[in-house]
């Protein structure tokens, strides 16, 4: 299930994840925009998402089943 709204999508042309849930736990996603250097993912109970096979499968599925891309451009 993907729950979304249009806040930011139309005005900033951005849609970012703020939370993800596996059967076992909820993960909070923090950061602004699409900069991966500034983002974090942490389980509500302090769990490390890199050690959660269900979370890794969720991310893998989302990665393989989309056509999105991020392009860096110089703004002037």
MMTF fields as JSON, N, C-alpha, C and O atoms, coordinates in Angstrom:
{
  "mmtfVersion": "1.0.0",
  "mmtfProducer": "UNKNOWN",
  "numBonds": 303,
  "numAtoms": 304,
  "numGroups": 76,
  "numChains": 1,
  "numModels": 1,
  "chainsPerModel": [1],
  "groupsPerChain": [76],
  "chainIdList": ["A"],
  "bondAtomList": [4, 2, 8, 6, 12, 10, 16, 14, 20, 18, 24, 22, 28, 26, 32, 30, 36, 34, 40, 38, 44, 42, 48, 46, 52, 50, 56, 54, 60, 58, 64, 62, 68, 66, 72, 70, 76, 74, 80, 78, 84, 82, 88, 86, 92, 90, 96, 94, 100, 98, 104, 102, 108, 106, 112, 110, 116, 114, 120, 118, 124, 122, 128, 126, 132, 130, 136, 134, 140, 138, 144, 142, 148, 146, 152, 150, 156, 154, 160, 158, 164, 162, 168, 166, 172, 170, 176, 174, 180, 178, 184, 182, 188, 186, 192, 190, 196, 194, 200, 198, 204, 202, 208, 206, 212, 210, 216, 214, 220, 218, 224, 222, 228, 226, 232, 230, 236, 234, 240, 238, 244, 242, 248, 246, 252, 250, 256, 254, 260, 258, 264, 262, 268, 266, 272, 270, 276, 274, 280, 278, 284, 282, 288, 286, 292, 290, 296, 294, 300, 298],
  "bondOrderList": [1, 1, 1, 1, 1, 1, 1, 1, 1, 1, 1, 1, 1, 1, 1, 1, 1, 1, 1, 1, 1, 1, 1, 1, 1, 1, 1, 1, 1, 1, 1, 1, 1, 1, 1, 1, 1, 1, 1, 1, 1, 1, 1, 1, 1, 1, 1, 1, 1, 1, 1, 1, 1, 1, 1, 1, 1, 1, 1, 1, 1, 1, 1, 1, 1, 1, 1, 1, 1, 1, 1, 1, 1, 1, 1],
  "groupList": [{"groupName": "UNK", "atomNameList": ["N", "CA", "C", "O"], "elementList": ["N", "C", "C", "O"], "formalChargeList": [0, 0, 0, 0], "bondAtomList": [1, 0, 2, 1, 3, 2], "bondOrderList": [1, 1, 2], "singleLetterCode": "X", "chemCompType": "L-PEPTIDE LINKING"}],
  "groupTypeList": [0, 0, 0, 0, 0, 0, 0, 0, 0, 0, 0, 0, 0, 0, 0, 0, 0, 0, 0, 0, 0, 0, 0, 0, 0, 0, 0, 0, 0, 0, 0, 0, 0, 0, 0, 0, 0, 0, 0, 0, 0, 0, 0, 0, 0, 0, 0, 0, 0, 0, 0, 0, 0, 0, 0, 0, 0, 0, 0, 0, 0, 0, 0, 0, 0, 0, 0, 0, 0, 0, 0, 0, 0, 0, 0, 0],
  "groupIdList": [1, 2, 3, 4, 5, 6, 7, 8, 9, 10, 11, 12, 13, 14, 15, 16, 17, 18, 19, 20, 21, 22, 23, 24, 25, 26, 27, 28, 29, 30, 31, 32, 33, 34, 35, 36, 37, 38, 39, 40, 41, 42, 43, 44, 45, 46, 47, 48, 49, 50, 51, 52, 53, 54, 55, 56, 57, 58, 59, 60, 61, 62, 63, 64, 65, 66, 67, 68, 69, 70, 71, 72, 73, 74, 75, 76],
  "secStructList": [7, 7, 7, 7, 7, 7, 6, 6, 2, 2, 2, 2, 1, 7, 7, 7, 7, 7, 3, 3, 3, 7, 1, 1, 7, 3, 3, 3, 3, 3, 7, 1, 6, 6, 7, 4, 4, 4, 7, 3, 3, 3, 3, 6, 6, 1, 7, 7, 4, 4, 4, 7, 2, 2, 2, 2, 2, 2, 2, 2, 2, 2, 2, 2, 6, 7, 7, 7, 7, 7, 7, 7, 7, 7, 7, 7],
  "xCoordList": [0.852, 0.0, 0.894, 1.844, 0.59, 1.297, 0.28, -0.699, 0.497, -0.374, 0.346, 1.481, -0.299, 0.368, -0.634, -1.845, -0.117, -0.93, -0.146, 0.981, -0.71, -0.075, 0.782, 1.338, 0.904, 1.705, 3.156, 3.787, 3.68, 5.061, 5.211, 6.121, 4.355, 4.478, 4.249, 5.016, 3.218, 2.917, 3.723, 4.176, 3.912, 4.592, 6.106, 6.757, 6.679, 8.137, 8.622, 9.828, 7.689, 8.028, 8.845, 9.787, 8.465, 9.139, 8.106, 7.07, 8.391, 7.589, 8.585, 9.31, 8.622, 9.592, 8.905, 7.798, 9.56, 9.059, 9.315, 10.388, 8.336, 8.521, 8.425, 8.883, 7.828, 7.735, 7.545, 6.979, 8.026, 7.843, 7.539, 8.056, 6.705, 6.318, 6.472, 6.041, 7.099, 7.114, 6.116, 5.498, 5.963, 5.04, 5.489, 4.66, 6.792, 7.33, 7.447, 7.299, 7.713, 7.955, 7.795, 7.737, 7.727, 7.653, 9.029, 9.723, 9.411, 10.662, 10.339, 9.511, 10.986, 10.839, 11.971, 13.129, 11.622, 12.587, 12.682, 11.67, 13.888, 14.093, 15.0, 15.807, 14.868, 15.683, 14.825, 13.603, 15.481, 14.782, 15.117, 16.286, 14.097, 14.324, 14.926, 14.641, 15.747, 16.298, 17.773, 18.416, 18.328, 19.749, 19.989, 19.671, 20.547, 20.746, 21.763, 21.743, 22.644, 23.652, 23.022, 23.613, 21.845, 21.207, 20.113, 19.56, 19.78, 18.665, 19.062, 20.204, 18.086, 18.29, 17.043, 15.937, 17.237, 16.136, 16.392, 17.468, 15.398, 15.56, 14.259, 13.188, 14.345, 13.167, 12.666, 13.453, 11.351, 10.771, 11.352, 11.465, 11.717, 12.291, 13.823, 14.472, 14.398, 15.846, 16.479, 17.704, 15.664, 16.175, 16.946, 16.601, 17.981, 18.805, 18.18, 18.096, 17.738, 17.092, 18.016, 17.54, 19.319, 20.272, 20.316, 20.826, 19.789, 19.792, 18.418, 18.242, 17.449, 16.08, 15.807, 15.685, 15.714, 15.512, 14.19, 14.122, 13.148, 11.856, 11.952, 11.382, 12.667, 12.837, 13.658, 13.326, 14.722, 15.532, 14.715, 14.891, 13.824, 12.965, 11.988, 11.714, 11.465, 10.567, 11.271, 10.723, 12.469, 13.236, 13.611, 13.528, 14.016, 14.368, 13.161, 13.302, 11.985, 10.783, 10.441, 10.082, 10.549, 10.282, 11.279, 10.931, 12.504, 13.55, 13.355, 13.497, 13.035, 12.911, 11.604, 11.519, 10.591, 9.275, 8.906, 7.787, 9.831, 9.507, 10.399, 11.372, 10.056, 10.824, 11.371, 11.733, 11.433, 11.905, 13.42, 14.121, 13.896, 15.331, 15.603, 14.735, 16.806, 17.234, 18.347, 19.305, 18.221, 19.244, 19.752, 18.964, 21.053, 21.647, 21.906, 22.506, 21.447, 21.66, 22.235, 22.033, 22.94, 23.452, 22.405, 21.957, 22.025, 21.055, 21.805, 22.757, 21.394, 22.121, 21.252, 21.712],
  "yCoordList": [-1.168, 0.0, 1.227, 1.317, 2.151, 3.43, 4.514, 4.663, 5.263, 6.38, 7.661, 7.874, 8.515, 9.747, 10.888, 10.669, 12.095, 13.256, 14.129, 13.793, 15.206, 16.043, 17.163, 17.958, 17.248, 18.3, 18.168, 17.142, 19.165, 19.147, 18.576, 18.972, 17.667, 17.053, 18.08, 18.139, 18.877, 19.876, 21.15, 21.729, 21.601, 22.879, 22.772, 23.709, 21.649, 21.499, 20.41, 20.231, 19.676, 18.57, 17.505, 16.936, 17.25, 16.243, 15.363, 15.847, 14.078, 13.167, 12.296, 11.511, 12.432, 11.696, 10.824, 11.125, 9.765, 8.841, 9.432, 9.983, 9.325, 9.778, 8.618, 8.734, 7.492, 6.315, 5.072, 5.136, 3.954, 2.66, 1.637, 1.736, 0.653, -0.333, -1.739, -2.035, -2.591, -4.024, -4.657, -3.96, -5.958, -6.61, -6.432, -6.365, -6.356, -6.305, -4.908, -4.739, -3.894, -2.571, -1.457, -1.681, -0.233, 0.976, 1.627, 1.678, 2.116, 2.85, 4.293, 4.553, 5.22, 6.638, 7.065, 6.701, 7.835, 8.314, 9.824, 10.521, 10.331, 11.766, 12.301, 11.564, 13.556, 14.209, 15.191, 15.219, 15.989, 16.988, 16.765, 16.645, 16.711, 16.554, 15.214, 14.206, 15.196, 13.956, 13.757, 12.917, 14.491, 14.38, 13.201, 13.298, 12.085, 10.916, 11.141, 10.423, 12.113, 12.37, 12.932, 12.833, 13.513, 14.158, 13.303, 13.688, 12.162, 11.367, 10.265, 9.806, 9.842, 8.732, 7.853, 8.319, 6.583, 5.64, 4.93, 4.375, 4.954, 4.35, 3.703, 4.291, 2.506, 1.837, 2.542, 3.081, 2.541, 3.186, 2.615, 3.319, 1.343, 0.71, 0.739, 0.013, 1.578, 1.691, 0.667, 0.605, -0.144, -1.196, -0.616, 0.442, -1.316, -0.941, -1.549, -2.773, -0.727, -1.27, -2.155, -3.027, -1.944, -2.753, -4.197, -5.069, -4.46, -5.814, -6.476, -7.595, -5.799, -6.303, -6.8, -6.001, -8.115, -8.703, -8.261, -8.068, -8.099, -7.653, -6.225, -5.908, -5.368, -3.987, -3.957, -3.224, -4.744, -4.784, -5.284, -4.791, -6.257, -6.757, -5.663, -5.531, -4.885, -3.783, -2.763, -2.333, -2.386, -1.411, -1.98, -1.279, -3.232, -3.887, -3.881, -3.556, -4.235, -4.239, -2.865, -2.719, -1.857, -0.492, 0.009, 0.782, -0.427, -0.02, -0.669, -0.013, -1.945, -2.676, -2.41, -2.653, -1.916, -1.734, -0.277, 0.132, 0.498, 1.886, 2.347, 1.684, 3.476, 4.045, 5.418, 6.191, 5.724, 7.046, 7.138, 6.13, 8.362, 8.602, 9.971, 10.844, 10.136, 11.413, 11.935, 11.22, 13.169, 13.79, 15.032, 15.878, 15.147, 16.351, 17.337, 16.991, 18.561, 19.6, 20.824, 21.028, 21.621, 22.876, 23.946, 24.14, 24.633, 25.715, 27.033, 27.251, 27.891, 29.127, 30.226, 31.358],
  "zCoordList": [0.0, 0.0, 0.0, 0.778, -0.861, -0.88, -0.584, -1.316, 0.467, 0.832, 0.48, 0.906, -0.29, -0.7, -0.8, -0.831, -0.849, -1.149, -2.119, -2.481, -2.526, -3.533, -2.947, -3.704, -1.629, -1.013, -1.456, -1.201, -2.098, -2.568, -3.957, -4.684, -4.346, -5.66, -6.759, -7.72, -6.63, -7.643, -7.468, -8.455, -6.234, -6.007, -6.111, -6.574, -5.692, -5.699, -6.652, -6.822, -7.279, -8.166, -7.429, -7.979, -6.176, -5.354, -4.668, -4.215, -4.595, -3.784, -3.04, -3.652, -1.731, -0.936, 0.109, 0.555, 0.482, 1.494, 2.87, 3.118, 3.773, 5.152, 6.137, 7.274, 5.711, 6.57, 5.705, 4.614, 6.209, 5.553, 6.632, 7.744, 6.315, 7.322, 6.752, 5.637, 7.555, 7.278, 8.246, 9.05, 8.167, 9.087, 10.538, 11.445, 10.751, 12.116, 12.706, 13.916, 11.866, 12.454, 11.427, 10.218, 11.979, 11.164, 11.136, 12.152, 9.983, 9.816, 9.46, 8.587, 10.129, 9.832, 8.913, 9.119, 7.905, 6.923, 7.09, 7.023, 7.307, 7.495, 6.404, 5.839, 6.117, 5.102, 4.328, 4.47, 3.513, 2.71, 1.254, 0.886, 0.433, -0.998, -1.356, -0.708, -2.372, -2.9, -2.581, -3.21, -1.638, -1.324, -0.374, 0.811, -0.879, -0.016, 1.095, 2.095, 0.946, 1.977, 3.244, 4.32, 3.139, 4.283, 4.904, 5.934, 4.321, 4.794, 5.761, 5.769, 6.588, 7.504, 7.514, 7.24, 7.83, 8.018, 9.342, 9.562, 10.218, 11.542, 11.967, 11.812, 12.498, 13.031, 14.268, 15.046, 14.456, 15.65, 16.937, 17.941, 16.902, 18.088, 18.064, 18.817, 17.201, 17.091, 16.172, 16.068, 15.499, 14.62, 13.443, 12.918, 13.044, 11.902, 10.647, 10.545, 9.685, 8.493, 7.657, 6.93, 7.749, 6.981, 7.467, 6.764, 8.662, 9.216, 9.135, 9.616, 8.535, 8.453, 7.031, 6.103, 6.868, 5.537, 4.917, 3.703, 5.714, 5.183, 4.655, 3.611, 5.37, 4.908, 3.625, 2.693, 3.57, 2.354, 1.162, 0.048, 1.381, 0.305, -0.148, -1.341, 0.801, 0.472, -0.422, -1.437, -0.042, -0.823, -2.194, -3.202, -2.229, -3.491, -4.437, -5.616, -3.929, -4.748, -5.278, -6.446, -4.432, -4.871, -5.894, -6.787, -5.764, -6.7, -8.067, -9.099, -8.067, -9.327, -10.066, -11.27, -9.369, -9.982, -10.173, -9.862, -10.677, -11.013, -12.149, -12.51, -12.695, -13.804, -13.448, -14.334, -12.166, -11.756, -11.873, -11.955, -11.878, -11.899, -11.29, -11.265, -10.807, -10.253, -11.141, -11.434, -11.563, -12.394, -11.699, -11.274, -11.581, -11.018, -12.153, -13.171, -11.961, -12.955, -12.268, -11.071, -13.018, -12.491, -12.748, -13.878, -11.686, -11.838, -11.915, -11.166, -12.791, -12.948, -13.136, -13.286]
}
